[in-house]
């Protein structure tokens, strides 16, 4: 079969169709929301049809670039003061949950007999931002491609679980929009899943979760730096220069802050903010449909049960730690 002339368009079109359906259904079922429906539709289509290689470029583009664009557009509805205040307020919860993920990965991972690189990938993926953190950390660790696939596949399972379970658990616990947003922003692995869970709970929760999650994403930098130093010392090599690590600061995070600063300066009126928010929510649905389409059930089966057990244990540990710290610090 001849490759499509525009490789990104084919897979992207599938994600857009699913997002359109999800948006319509989300309006009919606002409690669930288009984000959750989109990711579920993507998983179902993947399981039934399994899009071929022709769809991969478009799916990858939608699940990464479009999601980043959506996050930047969401920044136009926030003020820079809010970003700084939320980031500072959530820092204790973020640091404790990250410490729980890293410590749990070391202790539980060793008890399960999982090799150091794989348990490190799972711990960092759970503690910071899922696949993005795994990809960044993998560049400074000596890991096999199959270990990266294991880690990402395992993290993905609990991303889906978080999207489906966090909102009803939040309602059961009586969490407010602020409390749930902080919980989702600090305890859900991947940005797409944070967005899905947050906005499924409420617009205020989703907006707050996004800011918390983006602040949490910046922790990639010190973690990668620290791991790089440890790896170089283990190998007896010199410490790498700091210049290289600027590449680990996500570009969309910088643009998000720029968008929030522009809004703080009064460059967007209420109608423009509303329109951009609507576009952002649709792009989120497209990205999440693509995430579902990219699911790799074979990767989970090949990994065996131990990484899945570790991923589940870390997921529960981080979720409960986040709630506990919030309760102790008066954020709930």
LOMI-687127 format. One record per residue (C-alpha): residue number from 1; x, y, z; residue in one letter. Coordinates in steps of 0.001 Angstrom, whole numbers, plus 524288, in hexadecimal, padded with zeros to 5 digits. Example, Ala and Ser with C-alpha at 12.3 -4.5 7.8 and 13.67 -1.06 7.14 Angstrom:
2
+-----+-------+-------+-------+-----+
|   n |     u |     v |     w | res |
+-----+-------+-------+-------+-----+
|   1 | 8300C | 7EE6C | 81E78 |   A |
|   2 | 83566 | 7FBDC | 81BE4 |   S |
+-----+-------+-------+-------+-----+
***
This chain:
332
+-----+-------+-------+-------+-----+
|   n |     u |     v |     w | res |
+-----+-------+-------+-------+-----+
|   1 | 80000 | 80000 | 80000 |   X |
|   2 | 8058C | 80D3D | 7FBF7 |   X |
|   3 | 8087B | 81682 | 80729 |   X |
|   4 | 7FF36 | 82227 | 80804 |   X |
|   5 | 803ED | 82ED8 | 801F5 |   X |
|   6 | 8019F | 8362F | 80EA3 |   X |
|   7 | 80522 | 82C6F | 81962 |   X |
|   8 | 800B0 | 834F1 | 824C8 |   X |
|   9 | 7F33B | 8379B | 81EFE |   X |
|  10 | 7EE42 | 82988 | 81F11 |   X |
|  11 | 7EFFD | 82649 | 82D6D |   X |
|  12 | 7EC6B | 83428 | 8314E |   X |
|  13 | 7DFA1 | 83304 | 829E4 |   X |
|  14 | 7DBE5 | 826E0 | 831A2 |   X |
|  15 | 7DEA3 | 82DEB | 83E71 |   X |
|  16 | 7D6BF | 839C9 | 83A04 |   X |
|  17 | 7CB0E | 83155 | 83680 |   X |
|  18 | 7CB75 | 82A97 | 843B9 |   X |
|  19 | 7CCF8 | 837B9 | 84A94 |   X |
|  20 | 7C136 | 83D1C | 84353 |   X |
|  21 | 7B8FC | 8318D | 847AF |   X |
|  22 | 7BE3F | 832F7 | 85577 |   X |
|  23 | 7BAF6 | 84177 | 855A0 |   X |
|  24 | 7ACE7 | 83EDA | 85193 |   X |
|  25 | 7AB77 | 833FF | 85B97 |   X |
|  26 | 7B242 | 83C54 | 865DC |   X |
|  27 | 7A7FE | 846EF | 86456 |   X |
|  28 | 79D79 | 83CBB | 8668E |   X |
|  29 | 7A4D3 | 83712 | 87234 |   X |
|  30 | 7ABEF | 842A5 | 8785A |   X |
|  31 | 7AEDA | 83B1E | 884D1 |   X |
|  32 | 7B7AE | 83220 | 87CFB |   X |
|  33 | 7BC91 | 83C51 | 87368 |   X |
|  34 | 7C285 | 83BA7 | 865D5 |   X |
|  35 | 7D062 | 8392C | 86ABE |   X |
|  36 | 7CD2B | 82C40 | 8715A |   X |
|  37 | 7C478 | 827EB | 86627 |   X |
|  38 | 7CF1B | 82B16 | 85C43 |   X |
|  39 | 7D973 | 822C8 | 862D1 |   X |
|  40 | 7CFF6 | 8176D | 8649B |   X |
|  41 | 7CBE4 | 8181B | 8564C |   X |
|  42 | 7DA25 | 81801 | 85250 |   X |
|  43 | 7DCF5 | 80BE5 | 85A69 |   X |
|  44 | 7D0F5 | 804F7 | 854FA |   X |
|  45 | 7D469 | 80826 | 846E4 |   X |
|  46 | 7E262 | 803A0 | 84930 |   X |
|  47 | 7DD86 | 7F6BD | 84ECD |   X |
|  48 | 7D3E3 | 7F44C | 843B8 |   X |
|  49 | 7DA81 | 7F9D9 | 837A1 |   X |
|  50 | 7E8C9 | 7FBF2 | 83B92 |   X |
|  51 | 7ECC3 | 8072F | 8327A |   X |
|  52 | 7F8BD | 803B1 | 82A9F |   X |
|  53 | 8059F | 80A91 | 82897 |   X |
|  54 | 7FEE7 | 81425 | 81F70 |   X |
|  55 | 7F81D | 81A4E | 82B2F |   X |
|  56 | 803D5 | 81AE7 | 8344D |   X |
|  57 | 80974 | 8284B | 83061 |   X |
|  58 | 7FC4B | 82EF8 | 831CF |   X |
|  59 | 7F932 | 8283F | 83EA8 |   X |
|  60 | 8067A | 82C0A | 8440E |   X |
|  61 | 804BA | 83A12 | 83F83 |   X |
|  62 | 7F73F | 83B23 | 845A7 |   X |
|  63 | 7FB09 | 8350B | 852A6 |   X |
|  64 | 806FF | 83DAF | 8544B |   X |
|  65 | 80711 | 84A3C | 84C5E |   X |
|  66 | 7F87E | 84CCB | 84C8E |   X |
|  67 | 7F7D2 | 84A24 | 85B10 |   X |
|  68 | 802E3 | 853C5 | 85D55 |   X |
|  69 | 7FBE1 | 85DDA | 854E4 |   X |
|  70 | 7EF79 | 85BB9 | 85CC7 |   X |
|  71 | 7F6DA | 85E07 | 8696F |   X |
|  72 | 7FC92 | 86AA4 | 86406 |   X |
|  73 | 7EEEE | 86F4D | 86026 |   X |
|  74 | 7E9EE | 86C28 | 86DC2 |   X |
|  75 | 7F463 | 87551 | 872C2 |   X |
|  76 | 7ED28 | 880BB | 86C6F |   X |
|  77 | 7E2B9 | 87F18 | 876CD |   X |
|  78 | 7EC16 | 88047 | 8823F |   X |
|  79 | 7F37B | 88B76 | 88841 |   X |
|  80 | 80206 | 88A73 | 88AED |   X |
|  81 | 7FF6F | 88DAE | 89915 |   X |
|  82 | 7F681 | 881DE | 899EC |   X |
|  83 | 800D3 | 87917 | 893DD |   X |
|  84 | 80B2B | 87D74 | 89D9F |   X |
|  85 | 801E0 | 87CB0 | 8A925 |   X |
|  86 | 7FCD1 | 86F21 | 8A5B2 |   X |
|  87 | 80A7E | 86A1D | 8A31D |   X |
|  88 | 80F7F | 86F0E | 8B026 |   X |
|  89 | 8039F | 86A17 | 8B784 |   X |
|  90 | 80477 | 85C7B | 8B1BA |   X |
|  91 | 8132D | 85B06 | 8B353 |   X |
|  92 | 812CF | 853BB | 8C06E |   X |
|  93 | 80924 | 849CE | 8BB02 |   X |
|  94 | 8111A | 84826 | 8AE95 |   X |
|  95 | 81DED | 84611 | 8B59A |   X |
|  96 | 81873 | 83C3D | 8BF4F |   X |
|  97 | 81162 | 83467 | 8B4C9 |   X |
|  98 | 81DBD | 83452 | 8AC73 |   X |
|  99 | 8259D | 82F83 | 8B80E |   X |
| 100 | 81B5E | 824ED | 8BA67 |   X |
| 101 | 81C32 | 82096 | 8AC2D |   X |
| 102 | 82B03 | 82017 | 8ABF7 |   X |
| 103 | 82C24 | 81994 | 8B93F |   X |
| 104 | 82150 | 81008 | 8B638 |   X |
| 105 | 82761 | 80CC3 | 8A929 |   X |
| 106 | 83436 | 80975 | 8AFBE |   X |
| 107 | 82EA3 | 8017C | 8BB05 |   X |
| 108 | 82331 | 7FAB2 | 8B45A |   X |
| 109 | 82A90 | 7F906 | 8A794 |   X |
| 110 | 835DD | 7F236 | 8AE5B |   X |
| 111 | 82C76 | 7E996 | 8B5F1 |   X |
| 112 | 8261B | 7E58C | 8A912 |   X |
| 113 | 83358 | 7E2D5 | 8A2D1 |   X |
| 114 | 831D2 | 7ED23 | 89846 |   X |
| 115 | 83E77 | 7F254 | 89265 |   X |
| 116 | 842DB | 7FFE5 | 89674 |   X |
| 117 | 840BC | 8069A | 88932 |   X |
| 118 | 832C9 | 801BC | 887BB |   X |
| 119 | 82ED1 | 804DE | 895AA |   X |
| 120 | 834EC | 8125B | 89422 |   X |
| 121 | 82D1B | 814CE | 887C6 |   X |
| 122 | 82089 | 81094 | 88E78 |   X |
| 123 | 8233E | 818CA | 89A8C |   X |
| 124 | 82671 | 8251B | 892F2 |   X |
| 125 | 81B2D | 822EE | 88986 |   X |
| 126 | 811BD | 821B2 | 894EB |   X |
| 127 | 81790 | 82CBF | 89CDC |   X |
| 128 | 818CC | 83719 | 8923B |   X |
| 129 | 8121C | 8362E | 88520 |   X |
| 130 | 810FC | 82899 | 87F79 |   X |
| 131 | 8168A | 8261B | 87209 |   X |
| 132 | 81D39 | 83366 | 870F9 |   X |
| 133 | 82517 | 83102 | 87D54 |   X |
| 134 | 8281C | 82315 | 87920 |   X |
| 135 | 82D41 | 827E5 | 86C08 |   X |
| 136 | 835A0 | 83266 | 87270 |   X |
| 137 | 83B48 | 8295F | 87CBF |   X |
| 138 | 83DE0 | 81EA5 | 872CD |   X |
| 139 | 847A7 | 82799 | 86C20 |   X |
| 140 | 850A2 | 82766 | 877FB |   X |
| 141 | 84EAE | 8194D | 87C46 |   X |
| 142 | 853C5 | 80D2A | 8758A |   X |
| 143 | 84699 | 80734 | 87249 |   X |
| 144 | 841D7 | 7FDFE | 867D0 |   X |
| 145 | 83725 | 8023C | 85E80 |   X |
| 146 | 82E9D | 7F751 | 863AE |   X |
| 147 | 82FD5 | 7FCE0 | 87185 |   X |
| 148 | 82B0F | 80A0B | 86CBB |   X |
| 149 | 81F9D | 8034A | 86627 |   X |
| 150 | 81C9D | 7FBB6 | 8729E |   X |
| 151 | 81CCB | 80810 | 87AC3 |   X |
| 152 | 8146A | 81013 | 87191 |   X |
| 153 | 80AA0 | 8050A | 86FC5 |   X |
| 154 | 80982 | 80323 | 87E70 |   X |
| 155 | 807FB | 811B8 | 880FA |   X |
| 156 | 7FD8D | 81254 | 87674 |   X |
| 157 | 7F528 | 80836 | 87D70 |   X |
| 158 | 7F4A8 | 8107C | 889A8 |   X |
| 159 | 7F284 | 81CEC | 881D4 |   X |
| 160 | 7E5F7 | 816D3 | 87CCE |   X |
| 161 | 7E271 | 81214 | 88A6E |   X |
| 162 | 7E47E | 81FBD | 88FE8 |   X |
| 163 | 7DBE8 | 82612 | 8859F |   X |
| 164 | 7D0E4 | 81C8A | 88870 |   X |
| 165 | 7D22E | 81B59 | 89740 |   X |
| 166 | 7D6F2 | 82873 | 89C7B |   X |
| 167 | 7CA7D | 8305C | 899AC |   X |
| 168 | 7C102 | 826E0 | 8A056 |   X |
| 169 | 7CA6F | 82505 | 8ABBD |   X |
| 170 | 7CB97 | 833C2 | 8ACDE |   X |
| 171 | 7BCD9 | 8350A | 8ADAD |   X |
| 172 | 7BC58 | 829FF | 8B787 |   X |
| 173 | 7C655 | 83105 | 8C005 |   X |
| 174 | 7BF49 | 83DF6 | 8BE53 |   X |
| 175 | 7CB1B | 844E8 | 8B8A2 |   X |
| 176 | 7C949 | 852DA | 8B410 |   X |
| 177 | 7CDFC | 857D8 | 8A6F4 |   X |
| 178 | 7DAB7 | 85CDC | 8ACD9 |   X |
| 179 | 7DD5F | 85065 | 8B47F |   X |
| 180 | 7DA88 | 84778 | 8A90A |   X |
| 181 | 7E2A2 | 84FD6 | 89FC9 |   X |
| 182 | 7EE3D | 84F02 | 8A8FC |   X |
| 183 | 7EC2C | 8405C | 8AA9B |   X |
| 184 | 7EB76 | 83DE9 | 89BFC |   X |
| 185 | 7F6C3 | 84717 | 89935 |   X |
| 186 | 7FFC4 | 84054 | 8A2D7 |   X |
| 187 | 7FB28 | 83222 | 8A260 |   X |
| 188 | 7F7B7 | 82F2D | 89437 |   X |
| 189 | 8030E | 82B20 | 88BA6 |   X |
| 190 | 801E9 | 83110 | 87E26 |   X |
| 191 | 7FDB4 | 83EAB | 879F2 |   X |
| 192 | 7F2D8 | 83987 | 87144 |   X |
| 193 | 7ED1A | 83197 | 87C63 |   X |
| 194 | 7EE1A | 83D11 | 885CE |   X |
| 195 | 7E685 | 84555 | 87C24 |   X |
| 196 | 7DC4D | 83AB9 | 87A0A |   X |
| 197 | 7DA31 | 837EA | 88875 |   X |
| 198 | 7DA5B | 8463A | 88C55 |   X |
| 199 | 7D0A8 | 84B18 | 88245 |   X |
| 200 | 7C7E2 | 83F48 | 8846B |   X |
| 201 | 7C690 | 84404 | 89286 |   X |
| 202 | 7C443 | 85234 | 88EF0 |   X |
| 203 | 7C9EA | 85D7B | 88738 |   X |
| 204 | 7CFDF | 863CA | 89346 |   X |
| 205 | 7D5F5 | 856EA | 89774 |   X |
| 206 | 7DB51 | 854BA | 889D9 |   X |
| 207 | 7E147 | 86243 | 888D0 |   X |
| 208 | 7E78B | 860FB | 8963A |   X |
| 209 | 7EC7C | 8532E | 8934E |   X |
| 210 | 7F2F3 | 857E6 | 886C2 |   X |
| 211 | 7FAA8 | 8627D | 88DC4 |   X |
| 212 | 7FEB3 | 85916 | 89890 |   X |
| 213 | 80298 | 84EDB | 88E94 |   X |
| 214 | 80A9B | 8585A | 88685 |   X |
| 215 | 811B4 | 85CD5 | 892C4 |   X |
| 216 | 8140D | 84E92 | 89621 |   X |
| 217 | 8197F | 84C3B | 88879 |   X |
| 218 | 824B0 | 85592 | 88B25 |   X |
| 219 | 829C5 | 84BBC | 89519 |   X |
| 220 | 82EBD | 843F3 | 88964 |   X |
| 221 | 83A7B | 84D0A | 888F5 |   X |
| 222 | 84032 | 84A9C | 8969A |   X |
| 223 | 83CC3 | 83C22 | 895FE |   X |
| 224 | 8439D | 83A1F | 888EF |   X |
| 225 | 84F29 | 8421E | 88D96 |   X |
| 226 | 8502B | 83A14 | 89A09 |   X |
| 227 | 84F26 | 82D22 | 892EB |   X |
| 228 | 85923 | 8318F | 888EF |   X |
| 229 | 862C8 | 834F5 | 893A8 |   X |
| 230 | 8608A | 827D0 | 89A52 |   X |
| 231 | 8623C | 8207D | 88D81 |   X |
| 232 | 86EAA | 827DA | 88A23 |   X |
| 233 | 8743E | 82547 | 897A7 |   X |
| 234 | 87086 | 816FC | 8967D |   X |
| 235 | 87783 | 81677 | 88975 |   X |
| 236 | 882F8 | 81E95 | 88E7B |   X |
| 237 | 880A5 | 82962 | 8849C |   X |
| 238 | 88083 | 83808 | 8865C |   X |
| 239 | 873FC | 83F35 | 889BA |   X |
| 240 | 86CF4 | 843C5 | 87D66 |   X |
| 241 | 86C14 | 85247 | 87AA7 |   X |
| 242 | 85FEA | 85989 | 87EED |   X |
| 243 | 85D8E | 85EC9 | 87146 |   X |
| 244 | 85869 | 851D1 | 86C3B |   X |
| 245 | 84D89 | 85125 | 87650 |   X |
| 246 | 8468B | 85D2B | 87155 |   X |
| 247 | 840F4 | 85435 | 866E9 |   X |
| 248 | 838EF | 84D47 | 87159 |   X |
| 249 | 830AE | 85952 | 87428 |   X |
| 250 | 8244E | 856D3 | 86C27 |   X |
| 251 | 82246 | 86167 | 861FE |   X |
| 252 | 81397 | 86144 | 863CB |   X |
| 253 | 81599 | 8646B | 87235 |   X |
| 254 | 81CB8 | 870E0 | 86E4D |   X |
| 255 | 811DB | 87458 | 864AD |   X |
| 256 | 80790 | 8717C | 86F0D |   X |
| 257 | 80DF7 | 87B88 | 877FC |   X |
| 258 | 80ED7 | 8852D | 86C9B |   X |
| 259 | 8004E | 8834B | 869CF |   X |
| 260 | 7FCEB | 88558 | 87825 |   X |
| 261 | 80579 | 8918C | 87857 |   X |
| 262 | 7FE8E | 896C6 | 86C41 |   X |
| 263 | 7F17E | 894A9 | 872DA |   X |
| 264 | 7F6A1 | 89B32 | 87F2C |   X |
| 265 | 7FA18 | 8A6F7 | 876C6 |   X |
| 266 | 7EBFB | 8A7CE | 8720F |   X |
| 267 | 7EE57 | 8A38D | 863FE |   X |
| 268 | 7E298 | 89A50 | 863BD |   X |
| 269 | 7D49C | 89E6D | 86651 |   X |
| 270 | 7CA32 | 89551 | 86BDE |   X |
| 271 | 7C523 | 890CB | 85E94 |   X |
| 272 | 7D2AA | 88DA3 | 8597A |   X |
| 273 | 7D5C4 | 885F8 | 865DD |   X |
| 274 | 7C90E | 87E60 | 86471 |   X |
| 275 | 7CBAA | 87B2D | 85626 |   X |
| 276 | 7D9A0 | 87701 | 858BA |   X |
| 277 | 7D521 | 86E84 | 8641F |   X |
| 278 | 7CB47 | 867C2 | 85B32 |   X |
| 279 | 7D5D9 | 86516 | 85117 |   X |
| 280 | 7DED6 | 8601A | 85BBA |   X |
| 281 | 7D4A7 | 8569D | 86100 |   X |
| 282 | 7D242 | 8510D | 8536C |   X |
| 283 | 7E0DF | 84F7C | 8511E |   X |
| 284 | 7E1B1 | 8487B | 85E25 |   X |
| 285 | 7D73D | 83EFF | 8597E |   X |
| 286 | 7DEF4 | 83CC9 | 84CE4 |   X |
| 287 | 7EB74 | 83A62 | 8548D |   X |
| 288 | 7E4EF | 830FA | 85DF9 |   X |
| 289 | 7DE93 | 8296C | 852FA |   X |
| 290 | 7EC48 | 827F5 | 84D47 |   X |
| 291 | 7F18B | 82376 | 85A76 |   X |
| 292 | 7E741 | 818D4 | 85A7D |   X |
| 293 | 7EA94 | 8151C | 84C8B |   X |
| 294 | 7F8DB | 813B4 | 85089 |   X |
| 295 | 7F61A | 809E1 | 85B5C |   X |
| 296 | 7FF17 | 7FE04 | 85AB3 |   X |
| 297 | 7F8B1 | 7F258 | 86189 |   X |
| 298 | 80360 | 7E962 | 85C72 |   X |
| 299 | 80D6E | 7F17B | 863D8 |   X |
| 300 | 80688 | 7EEC6 | 870AE |   X |
| 301 | 80590 | 7E037 | 86DF8 |   X |
| 302 | 813F0 | 7DF81 | 86A55 |   X |
| 303 | 8181A | 7E6A9 | 8769E |   X |
| 304 | 81243 | 7DC71 | 87F92 |   X |
| 305 | 80B9D | 7DF77 | 88C7C |   X |
| 306 | 816B2 | 7E536 | 8948F |   X |
| 307 | 817E9 | 7F2A7 | 88DF1 |   X |
| 308 | 8092A | 7F38D | 88E19 |   X |
| 309 | 808F9 | 7F080 | 89CAC |   X |
| 310 | 8136C | 7FAD1 | 89F25 |   X |
| 311 | 80C48 | 804C8 | 896D0 |   X |
| 312 | 7FFA3 | 8022A | 89E26 |   X |
| 313 | 80638 | 802ED | 8AB67 |   X |
| 314 | 80CC4 | 80FDB | 8A807 |   X |
| 315 | 80025 | 8154E | 8A26C |   X |
| 316 | 7F8BB | 81236 | 8AEED |   X |
| 317 | 803F8 | 8171C | 8B756 |   X |
| 318 | 804AB | 82435 | 8B064 |   X |
| 319 | 7F5D5 | 825D9 | 8B044 |   X |
| 320 | 7F46D | 82349 | 8BED2 |   X |
| 321 | 8007D | 82B52 | 8C21C |   X |
| 322 | 7FB1C | 83707 | 8BAB6 |   X |
| 323 | 7EE30 | 8367D | 8C201 |   X |
| 324 | 7F503 | 83484 | 8CF0B |   X |
| 325 | 7FE1F | 84023 | 8CD25 |   X |
| 326 | 7F2C8 | 84896 | 8C8AF |   X |
| 327 | 7EB2B | 844DE | 8D4EB |   X |
| 328 | 7F6D2 | 847DD | 8DDB1 |   X |
| 329 | 7F98B | 854F7 | 8D717 |   X |
| 330 | 7EB49 | 85940 | 8D679 |   X |
| 331 | 7E9A0 | 858C4 | 8C7AA |   X |
| 332 | 7DDDD | 84F8A | 8C79D |   X |
+-----+-------+-------+-------+-----+
***
